[in-house]
Amino acid sequence: MRELRYREALREALAEEMERDPGVFLMGEEVGYYQGAYKVTEGLLERFGARRVIDTPIAEEGFAGIGIGAAMAGLRPVIEFMTMNFSAVAFDQILNHAAKIRQMSGGQFKCPIVFRGPNGAARQTGAQHSQCFEAFYTHIPGLKVVAPATPADAKGLLKAAIRDDNPVLVLEDERLYGVKGEVPDGDFVVPLGVSALRREGDEATVVTWGKMLPVTLAACEELAKEGVACDVIDLRSLRPLDLGPVLRSVAKTGRALVVQESWPFGGVGAEVVDRIQREAFDALRGPVLRVTGRDAPMPYNKHLEDLTIPSADTVARGVRALLAW
């Protein structure tokens, strides 16, 4: 085990996969000479050269399309978006080409491509740069979506995504890039579609992913001082979705809360709530509740931004509301 920052774990995953497979290459804005907008790709240009670490123009639809063509030709591109907000420019390429080419070609073409970059709010980046895109991409058959919350999962899930023969979106987070954590040595890979139990308790089941994991764990730490012990389950992979640990936990606790950063309407949390209430109905003591971001564009003002994104306090209040049923 070693302690790495989240960005360092991502960089290690990229370097190891580029060493392992000469077909893996990296492409995006400022990934090379600038060493990456968030320094995830620092040192990779010097190590692997300009044929495999490729700086692009500010043209997401263009370089996403080039990556998809390269994947169809047998390479394994990793496309970095400076923010997932910019992936909206490439929606047609991701949704209508990467996600569908395998089915539409009758399996003649695969599309082993990774689209990665920070998802959700950073700090005072405004309404157009603070959006969560998991609901958009999990809605599309043919795409896989993961949201690592720890340095270990950042490395393990990215390696699994690069090795997968399908298009995978790796939703990172700007506020997590500097977070430190233990990362196993060696060829550490986290399978796609496997949730993780992060904390144990018997009063309530709290389900979350990505940046909301540390927020949720902080809330449950405070609740524990009140004698309220919660299971905390990190989905890690949003499509495919592993609800086995969630359903087993709900069978024990009888209560469930889903915590997400993004808007409430039509979100991944709503899908999780639906699945819990259909598949674990007899175990529930009351309705499944959600804590979400506010249903509004993100304000620029930092105080209003803090009121828009779920906090440890709002998560704790959500658990208390559960216990009132």
One Martini backbone bead per residue (centre of mass of N, CA, C, O) as a GRO file, in nm:
protein
  325
    1MET     BB    1   0.098   0.036   0.020
    2ARG     BB    2   0.004   0.372  -0.083
    3GLU     BB    3   0.014   0.720  -0.079
    4LEU     BB    4  -0.224   0.896  -0.280
    5ARG     BB    5  -0.338   1.095  -0.500
    6TYR     BB    6  -0.589   1.101  -0.713
    7ARG     BB    7  -0.418   1.205  -0.957
    8GLU     BB    8  -0.190   0.993  -0.921
    9ALA     BB    9  -0.364   0.742  -0.966
   10LEU     BB   10  -0.447   0.810  -1.253
   11ARG     BB   11  -0.161   0.832  -1.369
   12GLU     BB   12  -0.079   0.542  -1.305
   13ALA     BB   13  -0.291   0.406  -1.476
   14LEU     BB   14  -0.205   0.522  -1.746
   15ALA     BB   15   0.091   0.428  -1.747
   16GLU     BB   16   0.040   0.122  -1.716
   17GLU     BB   17  -0.140   0.090  -1.973
   18MET     BB   18   0.070   0.204  -2.176
   19GLU     BB   19   0.282  -0.015  -2.114
   20ARG     BB   20   0.100  -0.272  -2.168
   21ASP     BB   21  -0.044  -0.099  -2.419
   22PRO     BB   22   0.025   0.044  -2.732
   23GLY     BB   23  -0.294   0.127  -2.791
   24VAL     BB   24  -0.266   0.336  -2.577
   25PHE     BB   25  -0.408   0.670  -2.567
   26LEU     BB   26  -0.386   1.033  -2.534
   27MET     BB   27  -0.658   1.287  -2.547
   28GLY     BB   28  -0.649   1.656  -2.530
   29GLU     BB   29  -0.662   1.935  -2.344
   30GLU     BB   30  -0.348   1.989  -2.213
   31VAL     BB   31  -0.203   1.695  -2.174
   32GLY     BB   32   0.095   1.774  -2.243
   33TYR     BB   33   0.270   2.052  -2.222
   34TYR     BB   34   0.088   2.136  -1.960
   35GLN     BB   35   0.022   1.856  -1.789
   36GLY     BB   36  -0.257   1.935  -1.737
   37ALA     BB   37  -0.510   2.101  -1.588
   38TYR     BB   38  -0.470   1.883  -1.314
   39LYS     BB   39  -0.204   1.700  -1.343
   40VAL     BB   40  -0.260   1.402  -1.439
   41THR     BB   41  -0.042   1.409  -1.705
   42GLU     BB   42   0.218   1.430  -1.572
   43GLY     BB   43   0.497   1.314  -1.774
   44LEU     BB   44   0.375   1.158  -2.031
   45LEU     BB   45   0.507   1.293  -2.272
   46GLU     BB   46   0.802   1.226  -2.200
   47ARG     BB   47   0.754   0.911  -2.183
   48PHE     BB   48   0.558   0.865  -2.472
   49GLY     BB   49   0.496   1.095  -2.648
   50ALA     BB   50   0.322   1.263  -2.916
   51ARG     BB   51   0.169   0.995  -3.026
   52ARG     BB   52   0.029   0.937  -2.713
   53VAL     BB   53   0.025   1.257  -2.639
   54ILE     BB   54  -0.249   1.464  -2.737
   55ASP     BB   55  -0.296   1.769  -2.845
   56THR     BB   56  -0.583   1.978  -2.872
   57PRO     BB   57  -0.825   2.140  -2.966
   58ILE     BB   58  -1.120   2.328  -2.913
   59ALA     BB   59  -1.283   2.015  -3.009
   60GLU     BB   60  -1.472   1.776  -2.892
   61GLU     BB   61  -1.614   1.648  -3.135
   62GLY     BB   62  -1.356   1.589  -3.294
   63PHE     BB   63  -1.180   1.417  -3.082
   64ALA     BB   64  -1.398   1.211  -3.023
   65GLY     BB   65  -1.423   1.103  -3.315
   66ILE     BB   66  -1.131   1.013  -3.347
   67GLY     BB   67  -1.139   0.811  -3.113
   68ILE     BB   68  -1.360   0.627  -3.227
   69GLY     BB   69  -1.208   0.548  -3.482
   70ALA     BB   70  -0.966   0.422  -3.334
   71ALA     BB   71  -1.129   0.205  -3.184
   72MET     BB   72  -1.240   0.066  -3.443
   73ALA     BB   73  -0.922   0.008  -3.532
   74GLY     BB   74  -0.792  -0.106  -3.225
   75LEU     BB   75  -0.771   0.103  -3.023
   76ARG     BB   76  -0.716   0.285  -2.685
   77PRO     BB   77  -0.868   0.552  -2.601
   78VAL     BB   78  -0.812   0.858  -2.403
   79ILE     BB   79  -1.050   1.102  -2.322
   80GLU     BB   80  -1.011   1.438  -2.233
   81PHE     BB   81  -1.204   1.644  -2.035
   82MET     BB   82  -1.179   1.934  -1.869
   83THR     BB   83  -1.495   1.895  -1.865
   84MET     BB   84  -1.804   1.751  -1.876
   85ASN     BB   85  -1.941   2.000  -1.993
   86PHE     BB   86  -1.784   1.967  -2.275
   87SER     BB   87  -1.928   1.699  -2.367
   88ALA     BB   88  -2.180   1.833  -2.497
   89VAL     BB   89  -2.037   1.884  -2.773
   90ALA     BB   90  -2.014   1.540  -2.798
   91PHE     BB   91  -2.288   1.389  -2.796
   92ASP     BB   92  -2.312   1.263  -3.077
   93GLN     BB   93  -2.062   1.081  -3.057
   94ILE     BB   94  -2.140   0.926  -2.793
   95LEU     BB   95  -2.450   0.848  -2.846
   96ASN     BB   96  -2.444   0.778  -3.181
   97HIS     BB   97  -2.163   0.606  -3.178
   98ALA     BB   98  -2.022   0.471  -2.937
   99ALA     BB   99  -2.295   0.331  -2.823
  100LYS     BB  100  -2.393   0.193  -3.131
  101ILE     BB  101  -2.182   0.045  -3.321
  102ARG     BB  102  -2.199  -0.249  -3.228
  103GLN     BB  103  -2.501  -0.297  -3.293
  104MET     BB  104  -2.511  -0.172  -3.591
  105SER     BB  105  -2.270  -0.390  -3.682
  106GLY     BB  106  -2.310  -0.674  -3.553
  107GLY     BB  107  -2.011  -0.682  -3.406
  108GLN     BB  108  -1.776  -0.574  -3.602
  109PHE     BB  109  -1.757  -0.341  -3.385
  110LYS     BB  110  -1.563  -0.182  -3.155
  111CYS     BB  111  -1.548   0.061  -2.849
  112PRO     BB  112  -1.251   0.114  -2.680
  113ILE     BB  113  -1.340   0.383  -2.479
  114VAL     BB  114  -1.237   0.677  -2.292
  115PHE     BB  115  -1.413   0.912  -2.087
  116ARG     BB  116  -1.260   1.188  -1.909
  117GLY     BB  117  -1.338   1.381  -1.606
  118PRO     BB  118  -1.480   1.638  -1.447
  119ASN     BB  119  -1.761   1.635  -1.223
  120GLY     BB  120  -1.927   1.895  -1.145
  121ALA     BB  121  -1.850   2.085  -0.886
  122ALA     BB  122  -1.630   2.308  -0.769
  123ARG     BB  123  -1.534   2.654  -0.747
  124GLN     BB  124  -1.676   2.900  -0.884
  125THR     BB  125  -1.779   2.804  -1.208
  126GLY     BB  126  -2.067   2.796  -1.257
  127ALA     BB  127  -2.339   2.686  -1.441
  128GLN     BB  128  -2.157   2.571  -1.702
  129HIS     BB  129  -1.930   2.415  -1.477
  130SER     BB  130  -2.142   2.236  -1.249
  131GLN     BB  131  -2.234   1.972  -1.380
  132CYS     BB  132  -2.412   1.668  -1.383
  133PHE     BB  133  -2.380   1.365  -1.612
  134GLU     BB  134  -2.492   1.081  -1.526
  135ALA     BB  135  -2.789   1.082  -1.631
  136PHE     BB  136  -2.727   1.102  -1.930
  137TYR     BB  137  -2.535   0.841  -1.961
  138THR     BB  138  -2.712   0.619  -1.815
  139HIS     BB  139  -2.949   0.636  -2.034
  140ILE     BB  140  -2.741   0.487  -2.234
  141PRO     BB  141  -2.712   0.238  -2.427
  142GLY     BB  142  -2.359   0.127  -2.435
  143LEU     BB  143  -2.282   0.260  -2.168
  144LYS     BB  144  -2.037   0.329  -1.924
  145VAL     BB  145  -2.037   0.422  -1.560
  146VAL     BB  146  -1.806   0.596  -1.345
  147ALA     BB  147  -1.742   0.701  -0.974
  148PRO     BB  148  -1.477   0.782  -0.817
  149ALA     BB  149  -1.387   0.852  -0.455
  150THR     BB  150  -1.098   0.723  -0.459
  151PRO     BB  151  -0.779   0.656  -0.529
  152ALA     BB  152  -0.814   0.352  -0.570
  153ASP     BB  153  -1.058   0.376  -0.769
  154ALA     BB  154  -0.927   0.555  -0.974
  155LYS     BB  155  -0.733   0.337  -1.065
  156GLY     BB  156  -0.906   0.072  -1.092
  157LEU     BB  157  -1.131   0.186  -1.285
  158LEU     BB  158  -0.954   0.294  -1.514
  159LYS     BB  159  -0.825   0.025  -1.590
  160ALA     BB  160  -1.091  -0.119  -1.655
  161ALA     BB  161  -1.187   0.080  -1.874
  162ILE     BB  162  -0.949   0.040  -2.075
  163ARG     BB  163  -1.007  -0.285  -2.103
  164ASP     BB  164  -1.266  -0.232  -2.219
  165ASP     BB  165  -1.489  -0.290  -2.512
  166ASN     BB  166  -1.630  -0.031  -2.409
  167PRO     BB  167  -1.772   0.256  -2.345
  168VAL     BB  168  -1.628   0.480  -2.091
  169LEU     BB  169  -1.717   0.677  -1.811
  170VAL     BB  170  -1.506   0.892  -1.610
  171LEU     BB  171  -1.610   1.039  -1.309
  172GLU     BB  172  -1.475   1.291  -1.166
  173ASP     BB  173  -1.309   1.542  -0.935
  174GLU     BB  174  -1.179   1.841  -0.851
  175ARG     BB  175  -1.203   1.806  -0.526
  176LEU     BB  176  -1.033   1.516  -0.536
  177TYR     BB  177  -0.741   1.540  -0.659
  178GLY     BB  178  -0.596   1.609  -0.358
  179VAL     BB  179  -0.672   1.347  -0.236
  180LYS     BB  180  -0.583   1.111   0.002
  181GLY     BB  181  -0.476   0.754  -0.032
  182GLU     BB  182  -0.491   0.422  -0.039
  183VAL     BB  183  -0.285   0.213  -0.261
  184PRO     BB  184  -0.235  -0.057  -0.414
  185ASP     BB  185  -0.021  -0.263  -0.528
  186GLY     BB  186   0.017  -0.309  -0.846
  187ASP     BB  187  -0.238  -0.464  -1.044
  188PHE     BB  188  -0.494  -0.257  -0.986
  189VAL     BB  189  -0.838  -0.374  -1.012
  190VAL     BB  190  -1.173  -0.257  -1.064
  191PRO     BB  191  -1.459  -0.371  -1.120
  192LEU     BB  192  -1.724  -0.337  -1.299
  193GLY     BB  193  -2.016  -0.346  -1.109
  194VAL     BB  194  -1.908  -0.276  -0.794
  195SER     BB  195  -1.983  -0.236  -0.484
  196ALA     BB  196  -1.926  -0.055  -0.159
  197LEU     BB  197  -1.859  -0.093   0.178
  198ARG     BB  198  -1.774   0.185   0.409
  199ARG     BB  199  -2.001   0.142   0.635
  200GLU     BB  200  -2.134   0.030   0.953
  201GLY     BB  201  -2.488  -0.048   1.023
  202ASP     BB  202  -2.854  -0.059   1.158
  203GLU     BB  203  -3.042   0.207   1.095
  204ALA     BB  204  -2.919   0.275   0.798
  205THR     BB  205  -2.918   0.333   0.441
  206VAL     BB  206  -2.648   0.476   0.250
  207VAL     BB  207  -2.641   0.610  -0.082
  208THR     BB  208  -2.354   0.660  -0.303
  209TRP     BB  209  -2.118   0.888  -0.486
  210GLY     BB  210  -1.835   1.020  -0.515
  211LYS     BB  211  -1.819   1.324  -0.361
  212MET     BB  212  -2.047   1.222  -0.149
  213LEU     BB  213  -1.890   1.030   0.031
  214PRO     BB  214  -1.737   1.218   0.232
  215VAL     BB  215  -1.995   1.361   0.321
  216THR     BB  216  -2.141   1.108   0.432
  217LEU     BB  217  -1.923   1.016   0.634
  218ALA     BB  218  -1.934   1.274   0.804
  219ALA     BB  219  -2.228   1.245   0.888
  220CYS     BB  220  -2.198   0.956   1.021
  221GLU     BB  221  -2.000   1.045   1.237
  222GLU     BB  222  -2.200   1.231   1.385
  223LEU     BB  223  -2.429   1.023   1.428
  224ALA     BB  224  -2.265   0.829   1.610
  225LYS     BB  225  -2.271   1.031   1.857
  226GLU     BB  226  -2.603   0.965   1.869
  227GLY     BB  227  -2.633   0.641   1.801
  228VAL     BB  228  -2.610   0.640   1.476
  229ALA     BB  229  -2.589   0.364   1.256
  230CYS     BB  230  -2.448   0.330   0.922
  231ASP     BB  231  -2.477   0.233   0.612
  232VAL     BB  232  -2.226   0.270   0.348
  233ILE     BB  233  -2.275   0.297  -0.009
  234ASP     BB  234  -2.065   0.262  -0.291
  235LEU     BB  235  -2.128   0.231  -0.618
  236ARG     BB  236  -1.906   0.349  -0.845
  237SER     BB  237  -2.115   0.204  -1.043
  238LEU     BB  238  -2.384   0.314  -1.260
  239ARG     BB  239  -2.294   0.154  -1.538
  240PRO     BB  240  -2.325  -0.086  -1.399
  241LEU     BB  241  -2.559  -0.186  -1.138
  242ASP     BB  242  -2.496  -0.258  -0.787
  243LEU     BB  243  -2.758  -0.367  -0.549
  244GLY     BB  244  -2.692  -0.592  -0.353
  245PRO     BB  245  -2.578  -0.441  -0.096
  246VAL     BB  246  -2.829  -0.264  -0.062
  247LEU     BB  247  -3.048  -0.487  -0.019
  248ARG     BB  248  -2.909  -0.619   0.225
  249SER     BB  249  -2.915  -0.366   0.402
  250VAL     BB  250  -3.224  -0.313   0.399
  251ALA     BB  251  -3.296  -0.584   0.535
  252LYS     BB  252  -3.164  -0.476   0.806
  253THR     BB  253  -3.276  -0.161   0.839
  254GLY     BB  254  -3.544  -0.047   0.662
  255ARG     BB  255  -3.361   0.198   0.549
  256ALA     BB  256  -3.335   0.470   0.292
  257LEU     BB  257  -3.067   0.673   0.144
  258VAL     BB  258  -3.004   0.911  -0.117
  259VAL     BB  259  -2.693   1.059  -0.239
  260GLN     BB  260  -2.673   1.360  -0.444
  261GLU     BB  261  -2.553   1.631  -0.631
  262SER     BB  262  -2.768   1.639  -0.824
  263TRP     BB  263  -3.044   1.672  -0.965
  264PRO     BB  264  -3.360   1.530  -0.899
  265PHE     BB  265  -3.464   1.508  -1.186
  266GLY     BB  266  -3.393   1.206  -1.327
  267GLY     BB  267  -3.193   1.060  -1.156
  268VAL     BB  268  -3.006   0.812  -1.023
  269GLY     BB  269  -3.157   0.814  -0.752
  270ALA     BB  270  -3.436   0.742  -0.871
  271GLU     BB  271  -3.352   0.459  -0.964
  272VAL     BB  272  -3.271   0.350  -0.687
  273VAL     BB  273  -3.542   0.389  -0.549
  274ASP     BB  274  -3.707   0.210  -0.736
  275ARG     BB  275  -3.549  -0.053  -0.685
  276ILE     BB  276  -3.589  -0.072  -0.380
  277GLN     BB  277  -3.911  -0.058  -0.380
  278ARG     BB  278  -3.932  -0.324  -0.555
  279GLU     BB  279  -3.698  -0.529  -0.411
  280ALA     BB  280  -3.755  -0.410  -0.080
  281PHE     BB  281  -4.045  -0.355   0.033
  282ASP     BB  282  -4.083  -0.551   0.288
  283ALA     BB  283  -3.836  -0.407   0.452
  284LEU     BB  284  -3.976  -0.141   0.473
  285ARG     BB  285  -4.068   0.136   0.703
  286GLY     BB  286  -4.041   0.339   0.458
  287PRO     BB  287  -3.954   0.568   0.259
  288VAL     BB  288  -3.743   0.659   0.021
  289LEU     BB  289  -3.484   0.889   0.036
  290ARG     BB  290  -3.349   1.221  -0.058
  291VAL     BB  291  -3.036   1.382  -0.140
  292THR     BB  292  -2.990   1.690  -0.316
  293GLY     BB  293  -2.964   1.906  -0.531
  294ARG     BB  294  -3.073   2.183  -0.647
  295ASP     BB  295  -3.335   2.295  -0.874
  296ALA     BB  296  -3.072   2.462  -1.015
  297PRO     BB  297  -2.865   2.667  -1.117
  298MET     BB  298  -2.550   2.748  -1.051
  299PRO     BB  299  -2.412   2.954  -0.851
  300TYR     BB  300  -2.143   3.174  -0.796
  301ASN     BB  301  -2.191   3.224  -0.523
  302LYS     BB  302  -2.053   3.067  -0.253
  303HIS     BB  303  -2.299   3.062  -0.059
  304LEU     BB  304  -2.506   2.953  -0.264
  305GLU     BB  305  -2.347   2.701  -0.340
  306ASP     BB  306  -2.359   2.570  -0.055
  307LEU     BB  307  -2.684   2.552  -0.072
  308THR     BB  308  -2.689   2.354  -0.334
  309ILE     BB  309  -2.502   2.154  -0.199
  310PRO     BB  310  -2.454   1.889  -0.034
  311SER     BB  311  -2.415   1.824   0.310
  312ALA     BB  312  -2.358   1.688   0.609
  313ASP     BB  313  -2.612   1.817   0.730
  314THR     BB  314  -2.822   1.725   0.516
  315VAL     BB  315  -2.769   1.425   0.552
  316ALA     BB  316  -2.837   1.406   0.853
  317ARG     BB  317  -3.129   1.504   0.815
  318GLY     BB  318  -3.213   1.268   0.635
  319VAL     BB  319  -3.175   1.047   0.848
  320ARG     BB  320  -3.368   1.163   1.059
  321ALA     BB  321  -3.618   1.142   0.878
  322LEU     BB  322  -3.614   0.836   0.858
  323LEU     BB  323  -3.642   0.780   1.174
  324ALA     BB  324  -3.942   0.905   1.191
  325TRP     BB  325  -4.095   0.646   1.057
   0.00000   0.00000   0.00000
